[in-house]
Amino acid sequence: MDPSVTQPEKMELVVVTHVVDAITFWAQNVTDKINEKINVMLIEKCPSAPILMGRPSSHKVYGARYSEDKCWYRCTVQQQSEDKFYILYIDYGNTEIVSRSDLVELPEELQTTGLAKKYKFWGFHVSSEQDSPLFSQGKSFLQNMIHGKKLRVHKKSVCFDGTILVEAFQGNLDIVSLQECTGLWPSRNAPGELDTLGSSLGCMPKLRPIFSDQKPQIIKEQKTSVALQPVEKLNAGQEPLTEIQSSKTDGNGQQVCSQDIEQVPNETESELQRMREVINDKDMEIKKLKEEGSAIQQHASLLGQQLEEAKLELQILKESYDKTKETEHNHPTTVANRISQLAKKVDSLRKLRESNPCSTDEDHLLESITIIMNYRIPMPLSSERLDLAGKAYDQTLENLRGCQTMAEVESLVNIRNEARGALLAAVDDFLQEVDKLPINERLDRLKEVASSLTATFSSVMLVEQTEECSFEKFCEWKGHKQQKIKNVRKATDEALLALSSWATRLSKFSCLMEKTSLTEEDVAEGVEEILMNADNALCEELRTKSSEQDDQERKMVFNAFNKAMQGIQREQCLLKAIRQKYELNTKFKQEIQQWQSGPPKAEELFAVKKGIRRLRSQLRWKLVEVSCLEEAEELDLPEILKKKEEIAETRNALFQEISHEKKQYIMLCDLMKRGFPELPIIYPDADINGYMSSAGLLMKSLDRDMFDADPMRELSGRRPLLSTDFQGRKIVLKCYAVDEESEAKMLEQAAQYHRAQQQNPASTVPLLALFCGKSDPLAYVMVPHYSNGSLRAIQKSSPLSSSEIRKVMKGVALGLQGLHAASLTHASLHPNNVFAIGREKGIVGDYDFSKTPEQRVSDRGMVAGSISLVAPELKQGQPPSPASDMYAFGGIVLWLHVPDFSGTLESERQNVEFSGLGLDAKLHELLSKLLISSTRLSASEALKEDYFISVDV
């Protein structure tokens, strides 16, 4: 179907300006009307424009004088080697090397994108071997077919470098199909490197007349035409392909063009004829295969019919022989009985032969092995190149991370960018290769085969190791067995055929209506041998069909089954790894494409910080204004209320900007990890490393005077606590007196806790932020405010029930499990530091980050009622550990169930005292393992106890 009919809105009409290779070309959109305007401006500006001085910019457009016609065209500089410049003519797509004297600066109105775009045929890759005859032939074919002509292109996708992947049509003919069926289409190989300076470069195809005013005087005086052709052809001394005639030519150019136009359809018609012949050959092959399949089916049907006929003939034979006279060599009764037995065996054999030939377990396994071995998908060849490019890229990132000075950054960044370009090329190759692999279909097929084999051999236990040659042994044994069955069947067919011939002779002899020359001796001759051969052959085939495997054969089959399952599992793992690698590299390519125009910058972060400073100044000034109004002799209450509303609005705007600042830090830290480790060195004022070292906790823009905070005097026994609002949430500010040394230690401990909490956020109190006061020697930790949510407050007002205690303490155990998994010891677990949210969800509170675990555990608050939560080993001088946390956990559980417990947990009478408390058996067992046993339970072990098993958290 003609694409122009089905999807006209997606078609674009272009004219081809330059052919790069067999699948790549440059073209201009026919609808663009600014070409002539640009030409006029170039004529006016370029002769008087200043020559390029210094190093050119790769992002700037210059004017260049083309070597063939000495006219000016727009270009960009791709590379520089001393005073030689490798340029790209952006309105046509061809390249050239020019000297500095041929390059001029262009004004702003000519600094626009080029008119020509780079196109590539969708679904194909060109060979990197540009010297190969196939490469040259493919390029020449495409050059003759489309150069200077109009095409309709259908956009399919866009490559990383901006190349547009298209389907192309000339009239109603598909260009890709025409070139592919010629055999000149390039094979898929890795893309070649960029041509170095000095290599052969194509020149610009001219699609417009040269303005007379733009020609140099030396060309104006020439009467001959100016030939434009690729540089490599000019260098080779070949004749030009295209000539631009003056306005006084006699029309010869039109005649040549007409001949070219006539030649292309003729070539196209011949290629279409070849393609039709190929299709006809394929149709004949398919038809032949179908006929062979039909013949096989007919043969199987005929075989069954012959067996049925043999049975009938034997029955007729029995009836006919009963009528014959008794001879001295053969007794009719004996022969009739034998023929009857043969008929039964023939009937049994017919039923066996009519069954499915692949119905046996062995045949099913053989078919599965064929599928597993013959249709495997290996790791793509481009995967190894991708891994090597990835390692090289990672090494450049590692070098950048170790860089300490700005002087080293620039060279390392350039090396990184080159490695990234090579990696992206390898990624493109890998993605294109994987796109052609039927991975999902193969996975589905393997899943079907595995399910079928598992159902067939359900009684076989899978083993990890099998013999290396299991498949070979099984296939060899199966082949011998199939050949044996084939030989036995052939012998049976021959014996039955002999029996059928004898029956025919007997029938003719017994028929009264038919004259025959057969005598009794002819009929009786060899009958004993015929009957015996038929009986033996039938018995042998029936015995072969119903024979069971011996132990050695069963072992061989089971080994082949195990190896087949292992092969399926290995290939499934490989295919899933390929698919995962495909997804990761697709994501990587999309991420890098965001920074194609340039590396990420921190300007937005600095703009946010500037806004924060401005809002903070406004907030301070408004607070001073309110203070002055409140201290005035005559209070202006409406004005004071108005100012306080302004303060609330300013504070909210300030907190919003701080939230925006955090998002910027998160983005920059993510970019730093994923490919731009140079950001902290390029932007030292952003202090990205400081933010990362605190696990995103440190927020230097916050300060105490930003908050409208009230002291929490009832909870400020050990340190000042402030209650306030932050971004619409009730929070608590914990104040710590620190100096320079203790500030660093506190920040380190807080970051460790914060990282562990993020791994298990549901069961530990989160840290919202940490900042140091700018006007006081205090550090502030921001945490959520759980009003009356501590265990001590709840037990004092409305104690938890037994079921509520289980739910809450299971959550606490989960919180301790997460901290211990991060190698952190809480050492401050007590009723004031455990919270019960909604009386069901237990979470572990944070601890004093300015103290060591040894200092925290000696706090006088480590009690629950009259129960000491300090483990016995701590009193003996051992350091705090996860085991000591679990002792405190057990003490809290005991206190919740028995608030008035006044016994001791350090004597040998503990079991007696627990027994007298009337505790539940599961609770008694848990407490014994936490408070009494010498091998105390860990958090993960405690969660597996019967006491917690039935509890959902």
ZAMARGU-4260 file (C-alpha; in steps of 0.2 Angstrom, whole numbers, plus 5000, padded with zeros to 4 digits):
<rodrens>
0) 5000/5000/5000 | 5006/5017/4996 | 5011/5026/5012 | 5007/5043/5004 | 4989/5037/5004
5) 4988/5030/5021 | 4998/5043/5031 | 4999/5059/5020 | 5000/5070/5036 | 5017/5062/5041
10) 5026/5064/5023 | 5038/5077/5020 | 5044/5082/5003 | 5063/5085/5002 | 5077/5087/4988
15) 5093/5077/4991 | 5108/5088/4992 | 5122/5076/4997 | 5124/5057/4998 | 5136/5051/5012
20) 5135/5032/5010 | 5123/5018/5005 | 5110/5023/5018 | 5114/5041/5023 | 5110/5057/5014
25) 5107/5076/5017 | 5092/5085/5010 | 5082/5101/5011 | 5064/5103/5014 | 5056/5109/4997
30) 5044/5120/5007 | 5058/5131/5014 | 5058/5148/5005 | 5072/5157/5014 | 5087/5149/5003
35) 5087/5163/4991 | 5086/5176/5005 | 5101/5168/5013 | 5111/5168/4997 | 5108/5187/4994
40) 5113/5191/5011 | 5129/5181/5009 | 5133/5190/4993 | 5131/5207/5002 | 5140/5202/5019
45) 5154/5190/5016 | 5166/5200/5004 | 5168/5214/5017 | 5166/5203/5033 | 5181/5201/5044
50) 5192/5185/5043 | 5191/5172/5057 | 5204/5176/5070 | 5209/5165/5084 | 5200/5148/5089
55) 5183/5145/5081 | 5168/5141/5091 | 5159/5124/5087 | 5142/5132/5091 | 5144/5147/5079
60) 5140/5149/5060 | 5153/5156/5048 | 5154/5160/5030 | 5166/5149/5019 | 5172/5151/5001
65) 5168/5135/4992 | 5184/5129/4982 | 5174/5124/4967 | 5164/5139/4962 | 5172/5152/4974
70) 5155/5157/4981 | 5151/5160/4999 | 5141/5148/5009 | 5136/5145/5028 | 5146/5132/5038
75) 5151/5126/5055 | 5169/5122/5060 | 5170/5103/5065 | 5189/5102/5068 | 5205/5113/5067
80) 5223/5108/5063 | 5234/5123/5063 | 5227/5135/5050 | 5217/5121/5041 | 5198/5119/5046
85) 5187/5104/5043 | 5170/5112/5040 | 5152/5107/5036 | 5141/5116/5024 | 5125/5117/5035
90) 5113/5121/5020 | 5119/5106/5010 | 5128/5093/5021 | 5144/5091/5012 | 5161/5094/5020
95) 5178/5102/5015 | 5195/5108/5022 | 5198/5126/5020 | 5211/5139/5025 | 5209/5153/5037
100) 5208/5166/5023 | 5192/5157/5017 | 5183/5159/5033 | 5174/5175/5038 | 5163/5180/5053
105) 5144/5181/5049 | 5131/5194/5057 | 5118/5188/5070 | 5104/5187/5056 | 5113/5173/5048
110) 5116/5163/5064 | 5102/5151/5061 | 5100/5133/5059 | 5105/5125/5043 | 5093/5121/5029
115) 5099/5103/5026 | 5095/5089/5038 | 5104/5072/5039 | 5093/5057/5035 | 5096/5038/5036
120) 5086/5024/5030 | 5076/5016/5045 | 5081/4999/5051 | 5099/4997/5043 | 5117/5000/5047
125) 5131/5004/5036 | 5148/4995/5036 | 5163/5004/5043 | 5174/4996/5029 | 5172/5011/5018
130) 5186/5005/5006 | 5176/4989/5002 | 5169/4987/4985 | 5151/4984/4992 | 5152/5001/5001
135) 5157/5010/4986 | 5144/5001/4975 | 5130/5005/4987 | 5135/5023/4988 | 5136/5025/4969
140) 5119/5016/4967 | 5110/5028/4979 | 5120/5043/4972 | 5113/5039/4954 | 5096/5036/4961
145) 5092/5051/4972 | 5105/5064/4970 | 5097/5081/4966 | 5080/5073/4965 | 5064/5075/4976
150) 5059/5062/4988 | 5045/5059/5000 | 5051/5054/5017 | 5041/5046/5032 | 5050/5050/5049
155) 5052/5035/5060 | 5064/5040/5074 | 5078/5052/5078 | 5096/5047/5083 | 5106/5054/5097
160) 5116/5065/5085 | 5101/5072/5077 | 5100/5060/5061 | 5082/5057/5056 | 5078/5039/5053
165) 5065/5038/5038 | 5057/5028/5025 | 5059/5036/5008 | 5049/5035/4992 | 5052/5041/4974
170) 5035/5043/4966 | 5027/5027/4972 | 5043/5017/4973 | 5051/5012/4990 | 5069/5017/4989
175) 5074/5005/5003 | 5066/4990/4994 | 5074/4994/4978 | 5092/4996/4984 | 5090/4980/4996
180) 5085/4969/4982 | 5100/4974/4971 | 5111/4965/4984 | 5121/4982/4987 | 5113/4985/5004
185) 5127/4987/5017 | 5129/4974/5031 | 5127/4979/5049 | 5144/4983/5057 | 5150/4995/5070
190) 5150/5013/5064 | 5167/5019/5058 | 5177/5032/5066 | 5176/5050/5061 | 5187/5054/5046
195) 5203/5062/5050 | 5209/5078/5043 | 5216/5076/5026 | 5205/5061/5021 | 5194/5062/5006
200) 5179/5073/5009 | 5163/5074/4998 | 5159/5091/4991 | 5143/5101/4990 | 5130/5096/4977
205) 5123/5112/4969 | 5104/5114/4967 | 5103/5132/4963 | 5111/5143/4949 | 5126/5154/4954
210) 5122/5172/4955 | 5132/5182/4943 | 5136/5195/4956 | 5143/5182/4968 | 5155/5174/4955
215) 5173/5180/4956 | 5179/5189/4941 | 5190/5175/4935 | 5175/5163/4934 | 5164/5177/4925
220) 5177/5178/4911 | 5176/5159/4908 | 5163/5153/4895 | 5164/5134/4900 | 5153/5127/4913
225) 5159/5124/4931 | 5159/5106/4935 | 5154/5101/4953 | 5158/5083/4959 | 5164/5074/4974
230) 5182/5078/4979 | 5187/5060/4979 | 5181/5059/4960 | 5190/5075/4956 | 5206/5068/4964
235) 5205/5052/4954 | 5204/5062/4938 | 5186/5056/4933 | 5174/5066/4923 | 5161/5077/4932
240) 5144/5070/4935 | 5134/5086/4935 | 5138/5103/4926 | 5130/5120/4929 | 5127/5127/4912
245) 5126/5146/4908 | 5110/5153/4903 | 5115/5152/4885 | 5117/5133/4884 | 5108/5124/4870
250) 5098/5112/4881 | 5110/5098/4882 | 5109/5097/4901 | 5090/5094/4899 | 5094/5080/4887
255) 5106/5072/4899 | 5094/5074/4914 | 5080/5066/4903 | 5091/5051/4900 | 5095/5049/4918
260) 5076/5050/4922 | 5073/5037/4909 | 5087/5026/4915 | 5081/5025/4933 | 5064/5017/4930
265) 5072/5005/4918 | 5084/4999/4932 | 5070/5000/4945 | 5059/4989/4934 | 5073/4976/4932
270) 5076/4976/4950 | 5057/4973/4953 | 5058/4959/4941 | 5072/4951/4950 | 5062/4953/4967
275) 5047/4945/4959 | 5058/4930/4953 | 5065/4928/4971 | 5047/4928/4978 | 5041/4915/4966
280) 5056/4904/4970 | 5051/4905/4989 | 5033/4902/4985 | 5038/4886/4975 | 5049/4880/4990
285) 5034/4883/5002 | 5022/4874/4990 | 5035/4859/4989 | 5036/4858/5008 | 5017/4858/5009
290) 5017/4844/4996 | 5030/4834/5006 | 5020/4836/5022 | 5004/4830/5013 | 5013/4815/5006
295) 5019/4810/5023 | 5002/4811/5030 | 4995/4801/5015 | 5009/4788/5018 | 5004/4786/5036
300) 4986/4784/5031 | 4990/4771/5018 | 5000/4761/5031 | 4985/4761/5043 | 4974/4755/5028
305) 4986/4742/5023 | 4986/4735/5040 | 4967/4735/5040 | 4967/4726/5023 | 4980/4713/5030
310) 4968/4709/5044 | 4953/4707/5032 | 4964/4696/5021 | 4969/4685/5035 | 4950/4683/5040
315) 4946/4678/5022 | 4961/4667/5022 | 4955/4658/5037 | 4937/4655/5030 | 4945/4650/5013
320) 4957/4638/5020 | 4943/4629/5030 | 4936/4624/5014 | 4952/4616/5007 | 4954/4598/5008
325) 4965/4590/5021 | 4983/4586/5015 | 4996/4575/5023 | 5007/4590/5026 | 4995/4603/5033
330) 4980/4601/5044 | 4967/4615/5041 | 4962/4617/5059 | 4980/4620/5065 | 4983/4633/5051
335) 4966/4642/5054 | 4970/4644/5073 | 4987/4651/5068 | 4979/4663/5056 | 4966/4669/5069
340) 4980/4673/5081 | 4990/4682/5068 | 4974/4693/5064 | 4973/4698/5083 | 4991/4703/5083
345) 4989/4713/5067 | 4974/4722/5075 | 4985/4726/5091 | 4999/4732/5080 | 4988/4743/5069
350) 4982/4752/5085 | 4999/4755/5091 | 5005/4762/5074 | 4990/4773/5073 | 4995/4781/5090
355) 5004/4798/5090 | 5022/4795/5085 | 5028/4808/5098 | 5018/4803/5112 | 5031/4794/5122
360) 5041/4803/5135 | 5057/4799/5126 | 5051/4807/5110 | 5045/4822/5119 | 5062/4825/5127
365) 5071/4823/5111 | 5059/4836/5103 | 5062/4848/5118 | 5081/4845/5117 | 5080/4850/5098
370) 5071/4866/5103 | 5083/4870/5117 | 5099/4867/5107 | 5095/4873/5089 | 5086/4890/5093
375) 5097/4897/5107 | 5099/4916/5107 | 5117/4920/5112 | 5124/4936/5120 | 5124/4949/5107
380) 5142/4952/5099 | 5140/4971/5103 | 5138/4967/5122 | 5157/4964/5124 | 5161/4981/5115
385) 5148/4989/5126 | 5156/4982/5142 | 5173/4988/5137 | 5167/5005/5133 | 5157/5005/5149
390) 5173/5001/5159 | 5183/5014/5150 | 5169/5027/5154 | 5168/5022/5172 | 5187/5024/5174
395) 5186/5042/5167 | 5172/5045/5180 | 5184/5038/5194 | 5198/5049/5188 | 5186/5064/5189
400) 5181/5060/5207 | 5199/5059/5212 | 5202/5076/5204 | 5205/5090/5217 | 5210/5106/5207
405) 5201/5115/5193 | 5217/5115/5183 | 5215/5096/5180 | 5196/5096/5177 | 5195/5103/5159
410) 5207/5089/5152 | 5198/5075/5162 | 5181/5082/5157 | 5186/5081/5138 | 5193/5063/5141
415) 5176/5059/5149 | 5166/5066/5135 | 5176/5056/5122 | 5173/5040/5132 | 5155/5045/5134
420) 5153/5047/5115 | 5161/5030/5112 | 5150/5022/5125 | 5134/5030/5117 | 5140/5023/5100
425) 5142/5006/5108 | 5125/5008/5116 | 5117/5012/5100 | 5124/4996/5092 | 5119/4985/5106
430) 5101/4992/5106 | 5099/4990/5088 | 5106/4972/5089 | 5094/4967/5103 | 5079/4975/5094
435) 5081/4962/5081 | 5082/4947/5093 | 5065/4938/5097 | 5069/4938/5116 | 5051/4938/5122
440) 5045/4925/5110 | 5060/4914/5115 | 5056/4916/5133 | 5038/4911/5131 | 5044/4896/5121
445) 5056/4891/5134 | 5043/4893/5147 | 5031/4881/5138 | 5045/4868/5135 | 5050/4869/5154
450) 5032/4867/5159 | 5029/4852/5147 | 5044/4843/5153 | 5041/4846/5171 | 5023/4839/5169
455) 5030/4824/5159 | 5044/4820/5171 | 5036/4826/5187 | 5043/4811/5197 | 5061/4816/5193
460) 5071/4826/5205 | 5081/4840/5198 | 5100/4839/5202 | 5113/4853/5201 | 5126/4843/5192
465) 5124/4831/5177 | 5136/4823/5165 | 5143/4834/5152 | 5138/4822/5138 | 5121/4818/5144
470) 5113/4825/5128 | 5125/4815/5116 | 5122/4799/5125 | 5103/4801/5125 | 5102/4806/5107
475) 5114/4791/5102 | 5103/4779/5112 | 5087/4786/5105 | 5094/4785/5087 | 5099/4767/5089
480) 5082/4763/5096 | 5073/4772/5082 | 5083/4763/5069 | 5079/4747/5078 | 5060/4751/5078
485) 5062/4755/5059 | 5070/4739/5055 | 5058/4729/5065 | 5043/4738/5056 | 5051/4735/5039
490) 5053/4716/5043 | 5034/4715/5049 | 5029/4724/5033 | 5038/4712/5022 | 5032/4696/5032
495) 5014/4703/5031 | 5016/4706/5012 | 5022/4688/5009 | 5007/4682/5019 | 4995/4693/5009
500) 5002/4686/4993 | 5000/4668/4999 | 4982/4673/5004 | 4979/4679/4987 | 4985/4663/4979
505) 4974/4653/4991 | 4959/4664/4987 | 4961/4661/4969 | 4963/4642/4971 | 4947/4641/4982
510) 4936/4652/4970 | 4924/4641/4960 | 4920/4655/4948 | 4938/4659/4943 | 4949/4648/4932
515) 4967/4646/4938 | 4982/4635/4935 | 4986/4634/4954 | 4987/4617/4961 | 4986/4611/4980
520) 5005/4609/4980 | 5007/4628/4974 | 4996/4634/4988 | 5003/4623/5002 | 5021/4626/4997
525) 5030/4636/5010 | 5015/4640/5020 | 5023/4635/5036 | 5038/4647/5034 | 5026/4661/5029
530) 5015/4659/5044 | 5030/4657/5056 | 5039/4673/5049 | 5023/4683/5050 | 5020/4677/5068
535) 5038/4681/5073 | 5038/4698/5065 | 5022/4703/5073 | 5028/4697/5090 | 5045/4706/5088
540) 5036/4723/5084 | 5023/4721/5098 | 5037/4717/5110 | 5048/4732/5104 | 5033/4744/5106
545) 5029/4738/5124 | 5046/4735/5130 | 5051/4745/5146 | 5067/4754/5150 | 5080/4746/5161
550) 5089/4756/5175 | 5103/4762/5164 | 5091/4768/5151 | 5081/4777/5164 | 5096/4785/5171
555) 5101/4791/5154 | 5084/4799/5151 | 5084/4807/5168 | 5101/4814/5165 | 5096/4821/5148
560) 5080/4829/5156 | 5090/4837/5170 | 5103/4844/5158 | 5088/4851/5147 | 5080/4860/5162
565) 5097/4867/5166 | 5100/4873/5149 | 5082/4881/5149 | 5086/4890/5166 | 5103/4896/5159
570) 5096/4903/5143 | 5081/4911/5153 | 5094/4920/5164 | 5104/4925/5149 | 5089/4932/5140
575) 5083/4941/5156 | 5100/4948/5158 | 5100/4954/5140 | 5083/4962/5142 | 5088/4971/5159
580) 5104/4977/5150 | 5094/4984/5136 | 5082/4993/5148 | 5097/5000/5158 | 5106/5006/5142
585) 5090/5014/5135 | 5088/5024/5151 | 5106/5029/5151 | 5104/5035/5133 | 5089/5045/5137
590) 5097/5053/5152 | 5113/5058/5143 | 5102/5065/5129 | 5096/5078/5141 | 5114/5085/5142
595) 5118/5084/5124 | 5119/5103/5122 | 5130/5105/5137 | 5134/5099/5155 | 5122/5103/5169
600) 5124/5119/5179 | 5121/5125/5196 | 5114/5142/5191 | 5096/5138/5197 | 5103/5133/5214
605) 5112/5149/5216 | 5096/5158/5210 | 5086/5149/5224 | 5100/5153/5237 | 5099/5172/5232
610) 5080/5171/5234 | 5082/5163/5251 | 5093/5177/5256 | 5081/5190/5250 | 5066/5183/5259
615) 5076/5180/5275 | 5081/5199/5275 | 5063/5203/5272 | 5057/5192/5287 | 5070/5200/5298
620) 5064/5217/5294 | 5046/5213/5296 | 5050/5205/5313 | 5059/5221/5318 | 5044/5231/5312
625) 5032/5221/5323 | 5043/5222/5338 | 5043/5241/5336 | 5025/5242/5335 | 5022/5231/5350
630) 5034/5242/5360 | 5026/5258/5355 | 5016/5268/5368 | 5000/5267/5358 | 4997/5249/5351
635) 4991/5249/5333 | 4983/5231/5334 | 4976/5231/5316 | 4993/5236/5309 | 5002/5223/5321
640) 4990/5209/5314 | 4993/5215/5296 | 5012/5214/5299 | 5010/5196/5307 | 5001/5190/5292
645) 5014/5197/5281 | 5027/5188/5292 | 5018/5172/5290 | 5017/5173/5271 | 5035/5178/5270
650) 5040/5163/5281 | 5030/5151/5271 | 5038/5158/5255 | 5055/5156/5263 | 5051/5138/5268
655) 5045/5134/5250 | 5062/5141/5243 | 5071/5130/5255 | 5061/5115/5249 | 5066/5120/5231
660) 5084/5122/5236 | 5084/5104/5243 | 5076/5098/5227 | 5091/5106/5217 | 5103/5098/5229
665) 5095/5081/5226 | 5096/5083/5207 | 5114/5089/5207 | 5119/5075/5219 | 5111/5062/5207
670) 5119/5070/5192 | 5136/5069/5201 | 5134/5050/5204 | 5127/5046/5187 | 5141/5055/5176
675) 5146/5072/5182 | 5158/5070/5197 | 5166/5087/5192 | 5151/5097/5198 | 5158/5100/5216
680) 5174/5106/5209 | 5167/5118/5196 | 5154/5125/5209 | 5163/5125/5226 | 5151/5138/5233
685) 5137/5126/5231 | 5145/5114/5244 | 5138/5098/5236 | 5150/5087/5245 | 5144/5094/5262
690) 5126/5090/5257 | 5131/5072/5251 | 5141/5068/5266 | 5126/5072/5277 | 5115/5060/5267
695) 5105/5075/5262 | 5101/5080/5280 | 5111/5096/5281 | 5102/5112/5276 | 5113/5127/5279
700) 5100/5140/5273 | 5089/5136/5289 | 5092/5146/5305 | 5083/5147/5321 | 5076/5165/5319
705) 5066/5159/5304 | 5054/5149/5315 | 5040/5155/5326 | 5045/5142/5340 | 5038/5139/5357
710) 5049/5130/5371 | 5042/5113/5377 | 5047/5115/5395 | 5039/5099/5401 | 5050/5089/5389
715) 5066/5099/5390 | 5074/5091/5405 | 5090/5086/5396 | 5091/5098/5381 | 5080/5112/5375
720) 5066/5107/5364 | 5056/5119/5353 | 5039/5116/5345 | 5035/5124/5329 | 5028/5122/5311
725) 5037/5119/5295 | 5029/5117/5278 | 5012/5114/5286 | 5019/5101/5298 | 5020/5101/5317
730) 5039/5098/5321 | 5051/5098/5335 | 5068/5106/5335 | 5080/5097/5346 | 5094/5109/5352
735) 5112/5103/5355 | 5127/5113/5361 | 5142/5110/5350 | 5159/5116/5346 | 5168/5113/5329
740) 5174/5096/5334 | 5158/5089/5341 | 5148/5097/5327 | 5157/5086/5314 | 5155/5070/5325
745) 5137/5074/5328 | 5134/5077/5309 | 5142/5060/5306 | 5131/5050/5318 | 5116/5059/5312
750) 5120/5055/5294 | 5123/5036/5299 | 5106/5036/5308 | 5097/5045/5293 | 5104/5032/5280
755) 5098/5017/5291 | 5081/5026/5293 | 5079/5028/5275 | 5081/5009/5272 | 5068/5006/5285
760) 5057/5021/5286 | 5041/5014/5294 | 5049/5009/5310 | 5061/5023/5315 | 5058/5041/5318
765) 5064/5051/5303 | 5076/5066/5303 | 5068/5080/5293 | 5083/5091/5293 | 5099/5097/5302
770) 5106/5114/5303 | 5118/5125/5314 | 5113/5142/5321 | 5121/5157/5313 | 5119/5167/5329
775) 5121/5154/5343 | 5133/5139/5346 | 5119/5127/5344 | 5115/5113/5331 | 5096/5109/5328
780) 5089/5092/5323 | 5071/5093/5316 | 5060/5078/5319 | 5041/5075/5318 | 5031/5080/5333
785) 5021/5065/5341 | 5010/5073/5353 | 5008/5062/5369 | 5014/5047/5358 | 5028/5040/5369
790) 5025/5024/5378 | 5027/5033/5395 | 5014/5046/5391 | 5002/5033/5384 | 5004/5021/5399
795) 5001/5035/5411 | 4985/5040/5403 | 4977/5025/5394 | 4988/5009/5395 | 4989/4998/5380
800) 4980/4982/5379 | 4989/4965/5376 | 4985/4964/5358 | 4990/4983/5356 | 5007/4979/5365
805) 5011/4965/5353 | 5008/4976/5337 | 5018/4991/5344 | 5033/4981/5350 | 5033/4971/5334
810) 5036/4988/5325 | 5050/4992/5338 | 5058/4976/5334 | 5058/4980/5316 | 5065/4997/5319
815) 5080/4989/5329 | 5082/4976/5315 | 5085/4990/5303 | 5097/4999/5314 | 5107/4983/5318
820) 5108/4978/5300 | 5117/4995/5297 | 5129/4991/5311 | 5121/5004/5323 | 5118/5002/5341
825) 5104/5013/5348 | 5109/5012/5367 | 5095/5024/5372 | 5080/5013/5371 | 5067/5018/5385
830) 5049/5022/5386 | 5051/5040/5382 | 5060/5036/5366 | 5048/5023/5359 | 5032/5029/5351
835) 5015/5021/5348 | 5007/5029/5333 | 4988/5026/5334 | 4991/5014/5348 | 4996/5001/5334
840) 5011/5006/5325 | 5027/5006/5336 | 5042/5016/5330 | 5060/5018/5338 | 5065/5036/5342
845) 5081/5044/5338 | 5095/5046/5350 | 5108/5060/5356 | 5119/5062/5341 | 5132/5072/5351
850) 5135/5057/5363 | 5144/5040/5360 | 5134/5024/5364 | 5144/5022/5380 | 5138/5039/5385
855) 5120/5036/5380 | 5118/5020/5389 | 5123/5027/5406 | 5109/5040/5405 | 5098/5039/5421
860) 5083/5038/5409 | 5087/5020/5405 | 5073/5013/5416 | 5055/5007/5414 | 5045/5008/5430
865) 5057/5000/5442 | 5065/4989/5429 | 5083/4994/5424 | 5085/4993/5405 | 5104/4992/5406
870) 5110/4975/5401 | 5121/4965/5414 | 5136/4965/5403 | 5136/4984/5402 | 5137/4985/5421
875) 5152/4974/5419 | 5161/4986/5408 | 5157/4979/5391 | 5153/4991/5377 | 5135/4993/5370
880) 5129/4981/5357 | 5114/4975/5347 | 5112/4962/5361 | 5111/4976/5374 | 5097/4984/5364
885) 5087/4968/5364 | 5089/4967/5383 | 5081/4985/5384 | 5068/4979/5372 | 5064/4964/5383
890) 5063/4975/5398 | 5051/4987/5390 | 5040/4972/5385 | 5040/4966/5403 | 5035/4983/5409
895) 5021/4985/5397 | 5013/4969/5403 | 5018/4970/5421 | 5019/4989/5425 | 5021/4986/5444
900) 5035/4973/5442 | 5048/4975/5456 | 5058/4960/5455 | 5076/4958/5450 | 5082/4952/5433
905) 5100/4947/5439 | 5098/4932/5451 | 5095/4914/5448 | 5076/4916/5454 | 5071/4924/5438
910) 5062/4909/5431 | 5052/4907/5448 | 5047/4926/5448 | 5042/4925/5429 | 5031/4909/5433
915) 5022/4918/5447 | 5017/4933/5436 | 5004/4923/5426 | 5011/4927/5409 | 5006/4920/5393
920) 5016/4905/5388 | 5022/4913/5372 | 5026/4929/5381 | 5035/4919/5395 | 5046/4911/5382
925) 5050/4927/5373 | 5055/4936/5389 | 5066/4921/5395 | 5076/4922/5379 | 5078/4941/5380
930) 5081/4943/5398 | 5088/4927/5405 | 5096/4916/5392 | 5115/4918/5390 | 5112/4918/5371
935) 5100/4933/5369 | 5089/4934/5354 | 5093/4946/5340 | 5079/4957/5333 | 5077/4946/5317
940) 5076/4930/5329 | 5063/4939/5340 | 5052/4943/5326 | 5051/4924/5322 | 5045/4920/5340
945) 5027/4913/5342 | 5023/4929/5352 | 5024/4940/5336 | 5020/4927/5322 | 5002/4930/5321
950) 5003/4949/5323 | 5001/4960/5307 | 5010/4977/5306
</rodrens>
